[in-house]
Each structure stands twice: as structure tokens, then as C-alpha cells.
């Protein structure tokens, strides 16, 4: 019996990882939104999210920084509801080159 991955399995794997990357990107861009909303100075992306979670919930920095992106998305899910990427963040996302 041949146990090699099939092209469709690899295509599914690629899709899962691309989707995960896009979700992480959305969270990081949401950090820019939080920074603007909260009037943070020189904190953007994940730094703004970490700072926000530390202050909102009183969590320790080491605990916030140890959170997975999946957990951060869960904690922020209600705040992210209805939010969409700003136009400047919607530029075409990269696609893997042939032969990668």
C-alpha cells in the first residue's frame, strides 16, 4: 500500500496554512485599529494587542505573550465582530510561486 500524500491532500494542507496565515494577519491589522482607537503611541500590531489585553484584563505580560493566535482571536472575537480590513490592508496577498 502506498502511503504517499496525494496532490489533493497537499492542496488541502496548503489551504489550511494559508487560511491560518490570513487569520493571523487580520488579527495583527486589528492591533493597528486598537492602537488608533485607544490612542496608543508607537504601539502597533501584536504589541498593541498585547498591551490592550494586559490592561483590559489585568493579565501578566508573560501570559499574554504566551497566548496562541487562536486564543487571542477567541478573546478578541466579540470586538472584531463587524470589523473589516481597511482598504490599505487589502492589497493582494502573496501567492506561492510555481515550484515552491
Phi, psi and omega in degrees: 000135181268120182256019180289143176298142179273159176304324180291326176295315179295323177297320178295317178300314180300315179300319179297313182291324176295317179299318178299317178297318179295318178299317178297320178298315180301318179297315182295320177293325175299329175300324175296321178297314178300316180302315179293316182297319183269000180058044176286148177254122176061029173236124182221165174056227184293327177299319178294319178296313179301312180301316180299312181294323178299315183280324181291317186253352181073023180281153178287145179307318181297327180286320179294315181293337179275352181292143175286160177298325178299316179293320178297317177300320178297313181297324182267000189304319181289325178288330181278347181300126179086349178278145176225160180301137173292157184306320183292344179264359182265013180303157183305129179279149185295149176241146179297137178288159176302139177080008180289000000 
